[in-house]
Amino acid sequence: MEYLEGTIDQIIYYSPDTGYTVCRFTLETGETFTVVGSFPPLSAGEVLRITGKWEINPKFGKQFKVENFIPILPSSVKGVEKFLSSGLIKGIGPVLAKRIIKKFGMQTIDILSKKPEKLEEVEGIGRLKLKEIKKSWTEHQNISDLIIFLQEHNISTNLAIKIYRQYGDNSYRILKTNPYQACHDIWGIGFKTADQMALKLGMSPSSPERIKAFIRYLLEKDIEQGHVFSFQKDIEINCKEELEVDEEKIKEALDSLIKQKLIIAEEVGTNTAIYLPFFYNAQEEVVRFIHELASFPLLTPSFDVDEGITAVEEELSIKFSAKQKLAIKESLLKKILVITGGPGTGKTTIIKAVVDIFFEWGKKVLLAAPTGRAAKRLNEATQKEAKTIHRTLEYNPKMGSFRRNENRPLSGDALIIDEFSMVDLPLMYALLKAVPPWMRLILVGDKDQLPSVGPGNLLRDIIESQKVEVVKLDEIFRQEKDSLIVVNAHRVNQGMSLIYPPKDKKDSDFYFIHQEDEQKVFNTIMSLCYFRIPKKFNLPPLSPEIQVISPMYRGLIGVDNLNLELQKRLNRYGKGLKFGTREIRVHDKVMQIRNNYEKDIFNGDIGIVVHIDKPAYRIAVDFDGRVIFYEKEEVNELTLAYAVSVHKSQGNEFQAVVMPLLTQHFIMLQRNLFYTALTRAKKLSVIVGSYKALHIAIKTDKPVKRNCLVREKLIRIQ
């Protein structure tokens, strides 16, 4: 091991996922070389004392691999100026750094640490600027101290940064008392990471805190799978197998969590359901709100509803079917209504008609949808304002809550939610709290699509409870009967085989390309995306309107590999930035993979990279006209989206969809998955694969089983 001290000259490469960094490093003697290792975000000008060893990289030659490091402050005037000019301390740039150094010289570091108020003597530093500098300097010092403490226990610096960003000055106390808290509070730190850290810090493998943390981790994992609760027997089995602790200790941990009100237990038949408290309360309240809303007295229209429907028919130059008329009528005569149906059954036309009739009645209608794209489609169809549900409820990222709630309800006479199958239990809970008793609630969605990514299966549960009026649309509009996408979607739902276009038909919107060999399927997908589909629609190959949807993530035709290969072919010349093993380039299609309320961007939103600032590791992404900036520590919220999974495609529509389907996708060959993928396409759907895989997908009708009691509780409520 060698100990060296020097200054960072240039950051060559940095991965926000792992902290892996390559930089140029200069010793006090003037010798410059390459340093590699895991670091928090660094800036040129920082001084480090590093420990490690020299190694020869076959490609890059001699470099110093860092095992540990300690950030230290520069010891020369020139070093201090370079350090301050680096941008590491927010509020100080190169010009201001020169002024500070001119004023205080070698006393600068002492002034920053002990007498920061004296900085106001420097031109350009006022009260607000001083506040920004003080905050940034204190944070820099505290992170350095935390890194040193955690390195003594062989814990990565990247983890230290995440911990400090979450807990600030409380970091030491939390790490020493209950390091497992990190896996509940910090996105990107799971139980396993927190467990490794806790055991390194001396926590006993059979400690109650470890078992309790694991139980909560199991509950959170089940929530990620769409469950509202977990069964106690499953929790006990997992604890025994994974932690190797006895039943007595597991039961003690469960009892302790119940007493601490960190979990809630409820008897369900012969089983015990275990909830995280928020989800128990959300389920109870959603059931209560639906019951109370449906029971509230209704103001009936003062005009003849049938005449109103006839007037809209004339205005839109269409003739509604009997079911469509019923849906429009019931939206005026019922407090809560569910309208469900597959593609081509006129759901959007009904929404427009309902909005127009309410407008003529002098009533205010609010329009909302779970995603930005769905809200945009709703706006285009109705020519009325439509927002995401989060915007409708006025989400406040600083408070972490919605401004619209029971104390400040929504203002209007009716609320229409489109794409309701995507709404999960927590969002429905927030929504219903903000719906005043007099407001009508109209829920529109396709019950046969996949349920929400989040917990619950609300659309299906509400329909099956029979406590709310439901209109099921099953007749395909005349103008949609020529669409094989629409016709085949309905056939899939009925478990029937597909209809294929005649071989000489060149303008069909649906094709099945038979290929049994995985490599040939892959080659066909590349050809379709790079040449054949762009030519058919006169689109550039990089168009966001061409989407590959794959049932699996792994393998040659899985989402991960298809993204890399499509990026190589479609965007090979884009200006890029490497993040670990992946690269993001200008013009890449990317997807947000977690809800980011501060940016008002949500899991599944798709955008295009429009700018990359290499020195700052900053990326700008255009989401349907809104440009969102990502700092280097936020880029792990994005993934390439040339290919996406079926679940991630929900709520989106594309001009053309390509889907591989082979028998090795067996576990994902299910009717609702195939149906959801098929209905994402507006003008062209191409399936590439085997007839056997297609047959399995259509015939395998496994209802999604989720641990949720909304249906049962609605049935029981009096």
N, C-alpha and C positions, 0 to 999 in steps of 0.2 A: 504494500500500500504506500502511495506517495501523497504528501500534503502540499498543495499549491495554492497560491493566492493571486488573484488577478481580476481583470475587468472584462465584461462581455462587450465585444465590439459589434457583433451582428448576429441576429437570430436567422438561421438558414432554414430551419424546419421546426414545427411545433404541432403536436397532436393533442387537442383538448380532451380526447377520450382517455388517453393514458398518461399525458404529461410528458411523453417522450420528446426530447428536444435535441437538436443539433445546432451548435453555435460556434462562432469564432471567439477565441479567448486569448487575452494578452496579459503576460506576466509583467511585473514591475521592471524586469530586465529588458523588456521590449520584445521578447520571444512570443510569437503568435502561433496557435495551433487550433485544431478542432476538438471540441468537447461534446460528448454524447451522454445522455442519461435522462432520468425522469425528474422533472421540475414543475413548479407552479408556473403560471405565465410570467416570463422574464422580459426585461427590456434592456436595450443597449445602454451601457453606462453603469449597470449594477456591478458591484464588487462582491466576489464570492471567495470563500475559503473552501476548496474542494478536496475530497479524499477519493482515491480510486487507483486505477492502474492503466498503463499504456497497453494498447492492443493494435494489431495490424488488421485492418479491414481489407479483404481481397479487392474491393472495388475502389475504396476511398483512401486507402493507405493508413498511415499512422494516425491514431487519435486517442484521446484520453477518455476512458469510460468512468464516469462518476458513480461512486457507491453512496456517498453522503456529501452534504454541503451545508455551509452556514453562510447566510447573507451577512455581510459586514459593510460598514460605511466607508466610503473612500477617504484616503488620508492625504490627498493633495488638492490644491485649489482647482487644478485642471480636472481632476477626477470628480470632485464635487459638482463642478459645472456640467460635466458630461452626464453624471448621474441625474441631476435635476432636469437637464434638457431632454432626457429620454422619454418623458411623458408618463413615467411610472407614478409620479405624484400629481394627481389631477389638479388642474388649475395653474400648473407651471409648465411653460414651454420654453424653447431656446432663448427667446428675447427676454422673458422675465427672469430666467435663470442667470443670464449675464448681469442684469441689474442687481439681483440679490447678491451674487458673488462680488460685484463691484462694491456693494455697500458693506457686506459683512465678512468677506474673505473666508479664512479658515474657521471663523466662528459660526458659519452658516448652519452646520449640523447641530451645534449646541443651541442656537437660536430656535431652530425648528422643534427640537426636543423639549426645551425648558422655557423659552420666552417667545412663543410664536407671535404674540401681539406686536412685537417689534417690527414684524414684516410690513406692517401698515406704513412704516417710514419709507418703503420702496414705492416708487411711482408705478401706478397700475394695480396696486393691491388695496382694495377697499374692504368694507366689512364682510360682504358676501363672498368675495374671492378668498379672504382669510379663512372664513368658515370652511370652505371647500378644501383648502390646502391642509388645514388642521385635521380635518376628518380623514383625508387620504393618508397623511403622514402617520397618524395614530394606527390606522388599519395596517399600513405597511409594517410598522414596528411589531404589532401584535401577531401578524401572520408569521413574521420571522421567528419570534419567540416560540410560537406554537409548532412550527416546523422543526425547530431544534429539539423541543420536548418529545415530539412524536418520532423523530429519527432515532432517539435513544432507545425506542422500543421497536425499531425496524418497521415503522408505519410510513407509507408513501407521502410525499409532499403534496401530491394532487389531492389526497384525502384531507390533508391539513387545510388546504384552501377551502374545500367544500364545507368542512366543519366550521371554520371561522366565519365564512359568509353567512351561515345559518345562526350560529350562537354568539358571535362577537366575543365580548369580554367574559361570557359565561362558559366558553369552550372548555377551560381546564376543569371547572366544577362538574360539568356534565360528563366529561371523559372519565373522571375519577370516581364518580358515583354510579352512573349507569350509561356506559358507552353504547348500549343497544338503542338508546333513544334516537341515535343518528339514523337508524334504518327506518324509523317511522316519520322522521321529519325532513330528511334530505333526499330529493330525487336523484337516483343514480347510485345510492348506497343501499344495497339489499341486506338481508339478514346475514348472509355468508361473509360479506365484507366486514360488517359490524362485529360479527362473531370472532373473526380472525383478530381484529383490533382488540376486542375485549379480552380474549385469551392471552394476547401478548402483553396486555396491561395487567395481567395477573388474576383475571376473573376465573372462578372455579367452574369446571365443565358441568357440574351438577347444581350450580347456583340457581336459586328460585328466579332471579332476574333473567337468566339465560333461557329457562323454560318458558317464562311468561312472554319474553320477546319472541320466541319461536312460535308460540300459540298465535300471537297477534300477526306474525309474519304469514302463517298458514291462512288466517282469515283474509288477509290482504291479497294473497295469491288467488284464493277462491273468488274474491271480488273482481280481480282482473279477468277471471274466466267467466264472469257474468252472473255469479251467484250473489245473493243478498246475505246469506248466512251459510255456516258450515255445520255439519253434524258432529256432535261431541265424540262419537265412537271413531270417526275418521281422524279427528284431531289426536286422540289418544294413541291410535295405531302409528301415526306419523311421528309423534314425539318419541315413542318407544324405539322405533326403527332408526330415526335420524340422530337423536341425541343419546340413545342408549341409557335412558334413565328409567327407574321403576314407576309402576302405576301410581303408587302412593304420592310420589313427588309431583306427578302430572296433575292429579286431582287437587293437591294442595295449591298448585299454581293456578288452576282454574278457579278454585274457591277464592283465592286472594284477588285475582283479577275481577271477579264478580263483586267482592266487597269494596274494591277500589273504584267500582263502576266503570272499569275500562272495557268490560264485555257484559253482555246481557244474555241470560239463558232463558229459553222458552220451550215448554214441553210440546212436542208435535207428535201425536199418536204415541208410539212406544219409544220414540227417539227424543233427543234433546237438541234443539237448534241453538247454536252459539252465534251471536251477532256482535259486531262493533256497534257501539251505542247509536251513532249517527244513522246507520242503516236500519236499525230496529225502529227508531223514531220516524225516519222517512217513510217506511212501509206503513206504519200505523196512521200517520198523518195523511198520506196519499189516499188511503182507504176512507178515512173520515171526511176529507175534503170532497172526494167524489160523491159520497153519499149525501152530504149536506148540500152540495151544489145542485145535485139532481132533484133534491126535495124542495128547493127554494121556489116560491111562487113566480110564475112566468108572466111577463107582459106580452099578450098576444097581439099580432098585427091589427091595425085599424082598417085594413083594406082587404079586398078579396085576393087571397094568395094565388089562386088559379089564374086570375087575371094578370097578376104580377108576373107569373111564369110565362104566360102567353106574350106579354109585352117584351120580355127579355128574349124570347125565341125570335120575335120579329126584329129586334135590335141586332141580334147576333146572326140572323139569317140561318138558323138551325132548327131542327125539330128534336126535342128531348125524348128519350125513351121513357117508358113508364117508371123504371127504377131511378132514372135521373131526376124525373119530376118529384118522385117520392123523397129523394135525398134533399132536394132544394126546399120542398115543403117542410120536411122534418127539421131542417136547420132553422126554420122560422118558428116552429111550434114546440120544439124540445129545448130543454135547458142544456143538456149535454148530448152530443150526437157523434157517433163514429161513422165515417164513410170509408169503406175499404173496397179495393178492387185492383186487378192487375193492370198491366199497360194497355192503353188503347180503350179503356172503359170510360174515359171522359171525366176523371176526377178533377183535373185542372179546369175544364170547362164549367163544371159545377161550381167550383170556387168562384170563378169569374161571375157566374150568374147570381150566386148568393151575395157577393159583394155589391153588385149593381142594384139588386132589390133592396138591400139594407140602405144603400145610399139614397135611393128614391124615397125610402121610408123616413129618411132624415136621421139615420142611426150611424154611429161611428164603428167601423170594423178595424181591428188590428190584425195584421198578417205577419206570421213568423214561421221560421223553419230552423232545424238544428244546425245547418251549415250555411256558409256564405253563398256557395253556389246554388243551393236549393232556394235560398231567399231571393237571389238574383233571378232565378227562373220564375218564381212566384210573382215578382215585380213585373217581369216582361209579359207574363200571361194576363195579368189583371190591370196593368198600367196604374197600379196603386203602390204606395210605399210598403215594402216588406223588409223585415230585418231578421237577423239571427235571434234566437231565443235569448241569448246572453245580452244582446244589445237592447232587446225589448225590455228585459228586466233590469237594464242599466247596471251591468256588473262593474263593481269598483275594485280594481286590482289591489289598490293600497290597503283597503279594508278586508279584502278576500271575501266579499259578500255582495249581494244584490241590493241596489237602492230601492227597487220595487219589492214590497213584501206586504204582510197583513196591515202594517202601520201606514204604508204609502202604496195602496193598490194601483193597479193599472187603470187608466181612464178610457172608457169606451163601452160599447153595448154588446160587442161580440169579439171573440178571439178565435181565429182560424190558425191551426198548426198543421202545416203540410209535412210530408215525410215523417209522420209520427212514429213509424216503426223504429226510427233511430233514437228516439228519446228514452233515456235511461231513468232509473228510479230517482237519483239525486236531483236531476234537472226537473223532473216532473214535480217533485216536492217543492222546489224553489218556485216553479211556475204556478202551482195551485195556491201557494201562500199569497201570491200577488193578484189572483183572480177574485174580484169582489163578488158577493153572492148574486147580484143582479145580472152579471155578465154571462152571455151564452158562450159555451165552449164547443168548438167543432174540430174534431180530430180526424185528419185525413191521412191515410197510409195504406200500404199493401201488406196485409197480414202474412203473406207467404214469403216475404223477403226475410233475410236473416234478422234476428233481433238486434237490439242496440249493442254497441261494443261494450258499453258500461253495464252495470248490474241490472237485472230485471228483464222481464219480457212483457212490457206493459200493454202494448196494443193487443196481443193475443189474450192476455189475462183479463183485460177489460171486456173484450168481446165475449169470452167464454163465461164470464160471471153472469151475463144476461141481466145486469143491473142498469145498463145504459142502452139507449136505443141505437141499433146498428143497421145501416143500409149497406148491403153487399152488392156491388156492381159486377155483373158477370157477362154482360153483352158487349161485344167488341163493336166500336163505332164503324160505320160503313167505310169511311175513308181509311181506316186502319186495317181492314180485312185483307188488303193486298200486301201488307207487311208480314213477311215470314218471321221476323223477330217477334212481333206481337202474337201471331198465330202460334208459333212454336213455344213461346213462353206459357201460353195457356195450356197447350198440350203437355208440356213438362209438368205443370201443376196437377194435371189429371193422370199423370203416370203413363201418358201415351207416347208412342214413337214420334220422331220429328218428321216434318215434311221437307224435302229437299227441292231446290230449284231444278228445272230441266237443264241438262248439260249445255244447251245452246243459249241459255238465258244469261245475258251479260250484265243486266242491271238489277239483279236480286239484292236484297239487303241482308241475306243470310247464306252462308256457305259452310259446308263441312268438307275439310280436306283430309282424306284418309291417309294416315301414316302410322305404321306400327313401330318404327325404329326411332329411338329418342334423338339420335343425331340428325335424322332427316326432319323430325319435328322442329328441332332447333334451327336448322338451315332454312326451313320454310318460314318460320317466324321472322328471321333476319331479313329474308327477301321481301316479305309482306310489309314490314315496317320501313325498310330502307327504300324500296322501289315501287312495289305493286300498289299499295294503298295510297301513297302520296300521288302517284300518277292518276289513279282513278278519281280522286277528289281534288286534284290540282292543289295539293297542300305541300308545304315544305316537309321533308322527312322529320325535322325537329318539332313539328306541330304538336302542341299539347292535346290536340283533338284525337291523336292516335294513341291508344292505350292497350298495353298487354296486361292481362289479368291471369295470374297463375294460381292454382290451388295450393301450391307448396312453396316453401322458402328455399329448400335445399335442392341440390342436384343440377344437372345441365340445364333443365328447363324450369328451374325454380326461380323465384323472385330475385334472389341475391345475384346469381350468375347472369341472369338475363339483363339485369340493370348494368352490370359491368360491361357485358358484350354489346349492348345497345348503345351505351355511352361511347365505347370505342368506335363504333361505326357511324353513329349519328352526330357526334360532337367531338370528333378527334382533335380539332384545332382550337377548341375553346381555351381561353386563358384560365389556368387552374391553380388550385391550392390543395396541397396534400394534408390530410388529417389521418394519421395512422396509416392503415392499409388502403384507405379510400381517398379519392380525389374528387373535389367538386369544382366544376368549370362554369364559366359564363355560358349562358343559354341552356344549362342543364335543367331538366324537369325534376323538381324536388318535392318531398312531402313532409309536412310537420307531423311528428310522431308522439307528441304529448300536448295536452291543453296548455296554452300559455295565455293566461287571462290578461296580463299586462300588455301583450302585443295584440290581443283580441284575435288570436290565431289558434285553431283547434286541431286536435288529432284527426288526421285524414285530409286536411286542407292541402291542395296542390298549387304550387307556384313555379315561376321561372326565375333562375338566377340572372340578374341583370347587371350586376357589378361586383367585382372582387378587389378589395384593397389589400394587396399582398403584405406590405410592411406591417399593417395593423391587424392582419388576419381577420378582416371584417368582410361580411358578405351581405349583399342587398338582394332581396327576393321580391318579385312582383306577384302578389296574390290578387288576381282579378282587378288590377288597377291600383291596388294599395301596395306601396313599396315598404317592406319591413327589413330593418337592419339587424344582423346577428353578429355579436361580438365573438371572439374566438372561443370563449368558454360556453357559448350557447349553440355552437354549430352542431353539437351532438343531438340537438332536437330535430335535425333535418336528415333525411335519407333520400337517395336517388329514387325517382318515381317513374322511370320509363316502363317498369313493370311493378305492379302492386298485387297484394293478396286480395281475395274476394272481400274479406271483411273491411279492408282499408278502402275499397272502391265504393262502399255504401255512400249514398247521398250525392255521388258524382254522376254525370252523364258525359259521354264522349261521342264524337261523330263515328269513330270506328273502334271496335274492340276485337282483340285477338286473344284466344284462350287455348293453351295446350291442354290436352286431356288424354292421359295414358293410365294404364292399370297400376303403375307404380304409385299413382296418386290415391291409391285405394282408400286410405283413411279419410280423405277429403271428398270422395265421390258421393255427394249427397244432393238430393233434389233441391233443397232450399239454397245451397251454395251455387249450384249450376244455374238455377233460375235467377238468382241475384246478379250473377255475372252476365248472363244473357241480356237482362233488362237494363244494363248500363249503357248499351249501344243505342244511338239514335238513328244512324243511317246504314251501318254495316256491322255485322257480327260474324266473325270467322272462327270456327272451331277447328283445331288441328290435332288429330289424334286417332285413336282406335274406336271402332264401333262397339267393342266390348266395354271399354271404359265409359262410353256415352250411355250404353244400356244400364250399366251399374248406377251411374249418376242419376238417371231418371227414375229407376225402380227403387233406389234406397231412400225411403221417406222416413227418416228418423226425426221425430219431433224434438226440438231443442229442449233438453231437460235442465232447467235451472232451479236452484234452491231459492224459491220466492213464493210468498204466500198471499200476494195481492188478490188473486182470483178467489182463493178459499175464504179470505177475510171479507171480501165484498159480498160473497154468497151468504156468509153468516150474519153480517151486520143487519140490524133491524131498524 
